[in-house]
Amino acid sequence: MTLESILIIIAIFAVSALIKGWSGFGTNLLAMPMLVFLGYELKEAVTIVITVNVFMNIAILVENKKFNFDALKEIWVLIIFGVSFTFVGSYFLKSGDPNILKIIIGVVIILTVLNKALKLKFVITNKEKYYIPVGIISGLFNGMAGLGGLPVLILLSNSDMPRDKFRTTLVSYFLVMNIIVVFSSLYSGFYTSFVLTNIGIVLLIGVAFCMFGVYLSRRVSDVIFQRVMLVILLFMGVNLMYNGITNLM
């Protein structure tokens, strides 16, 4: 790797980690498509981003003291199906057409942006009956790109779950799913020397900027910041989808 490429990926993870610490999302949505845009294979980009994201999630949970095993008991069905289908998603990442996966991931990013921007709300009663289909979709997205949080976020945020319990349950679920993706990536042989080198370069930078983002989120209004980030994410999602479509033609 050249010095220029090292500085570029450091900048990518510094910005995306800052966004994650500030807003609670952003690493998978921003860093992964940017790495693909730079020429990384999709499976390389996904593995690098997810692995660094695990350490950032752990840092956030330790700092906030939010991880709670009891919070996971209520959604054990969701977790079982999410974990199981993560391996199916990883199989698609390893064996599927990367351009089709780019289109799918681009669509997921755009849906995430629309959900954030429009603040879509509807009431879901008896959320337990949705655990199996949501777990399947979450697992597939998780294995393909580490984006399994969107369907779970939509389900729980529109249920009758109290706010504090919602946050604890969500962050605990994210950590479990991220760790499963790491094991799935190990099994699939995604941790090449190139991938490990990239992880080593950006890991400490990512965690540090993530914690700085957490610090800023408690002291600075994030309304304008959120809007700017949504525009950037929308552009990256459209670009990733466009890249996949054009390569298929």
C-alpha positions as CSV (number, residue, x, y, z in Angstrom):
1,M,0.0,0.0,0.0
2,T,1.2,3.5,-0.8
3,L,1.3,6.3,1.7
4,E,-1.4,8.1,-0.3
5,S,-3.8,5.1,0.0
6,I,-3.1,4.7,3.7
7,L,-3.9,8.3,4.3
8,I,-7.1,8.0,2.3
9,I,-8.5,5.0,4.2
10,I,-7.5,6.7,7.5
11,A,-9.5,9.8,6.5
12,I,-12.5,7.6,5.5
13,F,-12.6,5.8,8.9
14,A,-11.9,8.9,10.8
15,V,-14.9,10.6,9.3
16,S,-17.2,7.6,9.4
17,A,-16.3,6.7,12.9
18,L,-16.9,10.3,14.0
19,I,-20.3,10.1,12.4
20,K,-21.1,6.8,14.2
21,G,-20.1,8.2,17.6
22,W,-22.1,11.3,17.0
23,S,-25.3,9.8,15.4
24,G,-25.2,6.1,16.3
25,F,-24.9,5.0,12.6
26,G,-22.6,5.6,9.7
27,T,-19.6,3.3,9.6
28,N,-21.2,0.5,7.5
29,L,-23.3,3.0,5.5
30,L,-20.4,5.4,4.6
31,A,-17.1,3.6,4.9
32,M,-18.1,0.5,3.0
33,P,-19.3,2.1,-0.2
34,M,-16.4,4.5,-0.1
35,L,-13.9,1.6,0.0
36,V,-15.7,-0.1,-2.9
37,F,-15.6,3.2,-4.8
38,L,-11.8,3.2,-4.3
39,G,-11.5,-0.2,-5.9
40,Y,-11.7,-2.6,-2.9
41,E,-13.6,-5.9,-3.5
42,L,-17.0,-5.8,-1.8
43,K,-16.1,-8.7,0.5
44,E,-12.9,-6.9,1.5
45,A,-14.7,-3.7,2.2
46,V,-17.4,-5.4,4.2
47,T,-14.9,-7.4,6.3
48,I,-12.7,-4.4,7.1
49,V,-15.7,-2.2,8.1
50,I,-17.5,-4.8,10.1
51,T,-14.4,-5.8,12.1
52,V,-13.6,-2.2,13.0
53,N,-17.2,-1.6,13.8
54,V,-17.2,-4.4,16.4
55,F,-14.5,-2.6,18.4
56,M,-16.3,0.7,18.1
57,N,-19.6,-0.8,19.3
58,I,-17.8,-2.4,22.3
59,A,-16.2,1.0,23.1
60,I,-19.6,2.7,22.9
61,L,-21.3,0.1,25.1
62,V,-18.5,0.2,27.7
63,E,-18.7,4.0,27.8
64,N,-22.5,4.0,28.0
65,K,-22.8,0.9,30.1
66,K,-25.6,-0.2,27.9
67,F,-25.0,-3.9,27.1
68,N,-27.5,-6.1,28.9
69,F,-28.1,-9.8,28.5
70,D,-31.5,-9.5,30.0
71,A,-32.5,-7.2,27.2
72,L,-31.8,-10.0,24.7
73,K,-34.1,-12.6,26.3
74,E,-37.3,-11.0,25.0
75,I,-36.0,-11.1,21.4
76,W,-34.3,-14.5,21.5
77,V,-36.3,-15.7,18.4
78,L,-35.2,-12.6,16.5
79,I,-31.6,-13.3,17.5
80,I,-31.7,-17.0,16.5
81,F,-33.0,-16.3,13.0
82,G,-30.7,-13.2,12.6
83,V,-27.6,-15.3,13.6
84,S,-28.6,-18.2,11.4
85,F,-29.2,-16.2,8.3
86,T,-26.1,-14.1,8.8
87,F,-24.2,-17.2,7.5
88,V,-26.5,-17.4,4.5
89,G,-25.8,-13.7,3.8
90,S,-22.0,-14.4,4.1
91,Y,-22.4,-17.2,1.6
92,F,-24.0,-14.8,-0.9
93,L,-21.2,-12.3,-0.2
94,K,-18.6,-15.0,-1.0
95,S,-20.3,-16.7,-3.9
96,G,-22.8,-14.3,-5.3
97,D,-22.4,-11.7,-8.1
98,P,-20.8,-8.7,-6.4
99,N,-22.7,-6.3,-8.7
100,I,-26.1,-7.7,-7.6
101,L,-25.0,-7.3,-4.0
102,K,-23.9,-3.7,-4.7
103,I,-27.4,-3.0,-5.9
104,I,-29.0,-4.6,-2.9
105,I,-26.7,-2.8,-0.5
106,G,-27.3,0.5,-2.3
107,V,-31.0,0.0,-1.9
108,V,-30.6,-0.7,1.8
109,I,-28.6,2.4,2.3
110,I,-31.2,4.5,0.5
111,L,-34.0,3.0,2.6
112,T,-32.0,3.8,5.7
113,V,-31.6,7.4,4.7
114,L,-35.3,7.7,3.8
115,N,-36.3,6.2,7.2
116,K,-34.1,8.7,9.0
117,A,-35.0,11.7,6.9
118,L,-38.8,11.1,6.8
119,K,-38.9,9.8,10.4
120,L,-41.4,7.2,9.2
121,K,-43.6,6.0,12.1
122,F,-46.4,3.5,12.3
123,V,-47.6,1.4,15.1
124,I,-46.7,-2.3,15.3
125,T,-48.7,-4.4,17.7
126,N,-47.7,-7.9,18.6
127,K,-44.2,-7.3,17.4
128,E,-43.3,-10.9,18.4
129,K,-45.1,-12.3,15.3
130,Y,-42.6,-10.4,13.1
131,Y,-39.5,-11.7,14.8
132,I,-39.0,-14.6,12.3
133,P,-39.3,-12.6,9.0
134,V,-37.4,-9.6,10.4
135,G,-34.7,-11.9,11.8
136,I,-34.3,-13.6,8.4
137,I,-34.0,-10.2,6.5
138,S,-31.7,-8.8,9.2
139,G,-29.4,-11.8,9.0
140,L,-29.2,-11.7,5.2
141,F,-28.3,-8.0,5.2
142,N,-25.9,-8.5,8.2
143,G,-24.0,-11.3,6.4
144,M,-23.9,-9.4,3.0
145,A,-22.9,-6.0,4.3
146,G,-23.2,-5.7,8.1
147,L,-26.5,-3.8,7.5
148,G,-28.8,-6.0,9.5
149,G,-29.8,-3.2,11.8
150,L,-32.3,-1.5,9.5
151,P,-35.2,-4.0,9.7
152,V,-34.8,-4.5,13.5
153,L,-34.6,-0.7,14.0
154,I,-37.8,-0.2,12.1
155,L,-39.6,-3.0,14.0
156,L,-38.6,-2.0,17.5
157,S,-38.8,1.7,17.0
158,N,-42.4,1.4,15.9
159,S,-43.5,-1.0,18.7
160,D,-44.6,-0.2,22.2
161,M,-41.2,-0.9,23.7
162,P,-40.1,1.9,26.2
163,R,-37.4,4.2,25.0
164,D,-34.6,3.1,27.4
165,K,-35.4,-0.5,26.9
166,F,-35.4,0.1,23.1
167,R,-31.9,1.6,23.2
168,T,-30.5,-1.1,25.4
169,T,-32.0,-3.9,23.3
170,L,-30.9,-2.4,20.0
171,V,-27.2,-1.8,20.9
172,S,-27.0,-5.2,22.5
173,Y,-28.5,-6.9,19.4
174,F,-26.0,-5.0,17.2
175,L,-23.0,-6.2,19.1
176,V,-24.2,-9.8,19.0
177,M,-24.8,-9.6,15.2
178,N,-21.4,-7.9,14.6
179,I,-19.5,-10.6,16.4
180,I,-21.4,-13.3,14.5
181,V,-20.3,-11.6,11.2
182,V,-16.7,-11.7,12.3
183,F,-16.9,-15.5,12.9
184,S,-18.7,-15.9,9.6
185,S,-16.0,-14.0,7.8
186,L,-13.3,-16.1,9.5
187,Y,-15.1,-19.3,8.3
188,S,-15.5,-17.9,4.8
189,G,-11.8,-17.0,4.6
190,F,-12.3,-13.3,4.2
191,Y,-9.4,-12.3,6.5
192,T,-6.6,-12.1,4.1
193,S,-3.3,-10.4,4.8
194,F,-4.5,-7.4,2.9
195,V,-7.7,-7.1,4.9
196,L,-5.8,-7.6,8.2
197,T,-3.3,-4.9,7.2
198,N,-6.1,-2.4,6.5
199,I,-7.8,-3.3,9.9
200,G,-4.5,-2.7,11.7
201,I,-4.1,0.7,10.1
202,V,-7.5,2.1,10.9
203,L,-8.6,0.3,14.1
204,L,-7.2,2.6,16.7
205,I,-8.1,5.7,14.6
206,G,-11.6,4.5,14.2
207,V,-12.2,3.8,17.9
208,A,-10.6,7.2,18.9
209,F,-12.7,9.2,16.5
210,C,-15.8,7.3,17.5
211,M,-15.3,8.2,21.1
212,F,-14.7,11.8,20.0
213,G,-18.0,11.7,18.2
214,V,-19.8,10.5,21.3
215,Y,-18.2,13.4,23.2
216,L,-19.4,15.9,20.5
217,S,-22.9,14.5,20.4
218,R,-23.4,15.5,24.0
219,R,-22.2,19.1,23.5
220,V,-23.2,20.2,20.0
221,S,-26.6,20.3,18.3
222,D,-26.7,17.7,15.6
223,V,-29.6,18.9,13.4
224,I,-27.5,20.4,10.6
225,F,-24.9,17.6,10.9
226,Q,-27.5,14.9,10.5
227,R,-28.9,16.5,7.4
228,V,-25.5,16.8,5.8
229,M,-24.7,13.2,6.6
230,L,-28.0,12.0,5.1
231,V,-27.2,13.8,1.8
232,I,-23.8,12.1,1.8
233,L,-25.2,8.7,2.6
234,L,-27.9,9.1,-0.1
235,F,-25.2,9.9,-2.7
236,M,-23.1,6.9,-1.6
237,G,-26.1,4.6,-1.8
238,V,-27.1,5.8,-5.2
239,N,-23.5,5.6,-6.5
240,L,-23.2,2.0,-5.2
241,M,-26.4,1.0,-6.8
242,Y,-25.5,2.7,-10.1
243,N,-22.1,1.1,-10.1
244,G,-23.7,-2.4,-9.7
245,I,-26.3,-1.7,-12.4
246,T,-23.8,-0.4,-15.0
247,N,-21.4,-3.3,-14.4
248,L,-24.2,-5.8,-15.0
249,M,-25.1,-4.2,-18.4
